């Protein structure tokens, strides 16, 4: 189970990393207007959280052999076939929710910075 959890974490972390890279690039493109860059980051991180929540909601409906985790496991998970789908789907759902919570904290920070900047002028 630890091996499955490790690869699930690696898979979601890699996807979130690409999302964060895209958000940082957009922020750099808007760096001449700091308020706009911060507000855009808040919106984009909120969107990333919504996408992660959608993936967590959809996790039990996707067969485990269609996931990146299955490829990373090299086709061997060490679980009985009757339990493999439930276990991997639960691990994926928990991983998505964990990264969604982290992203929500980051989005909240950017929203607070945006509102504070608006109040201070």
C-alpha positions, 0 to 999 in steps of 0.5 A: 500500500505504501508503494501505491500511495507513493506513486499516487502522490508522485502522479498528483504532485507532478500534475499540480507542479505543471499547473503551478508552473503555468500559474507562475508564468501567467503571473510573470507575464502580468508582473507590470501590474502587481494587483492584476497578477495577484488577483489572477493567481488567486483565480487560477489557484481557485480553478486548480482546487476546483479541478482537483475536487472534480478529480477526487469526486470522479476517482471511484468511477475510473478503472485503476488500470487507466491511471498513471499510477498503474503505469508507475507500478509496472502492472503489479500492485500486490493486492487481490484483484477484487480489492485493487480498484477500491484501494487505488481509487480511495488512495487517489481520492485522498491524494487529490483531496490533500492537494486540493486542501493545500491549493485552497490555502494558497488560493486563500492567501492570494485572495487575502493579498488581493483584497488587502491591496485593494483596500490599501489602494 
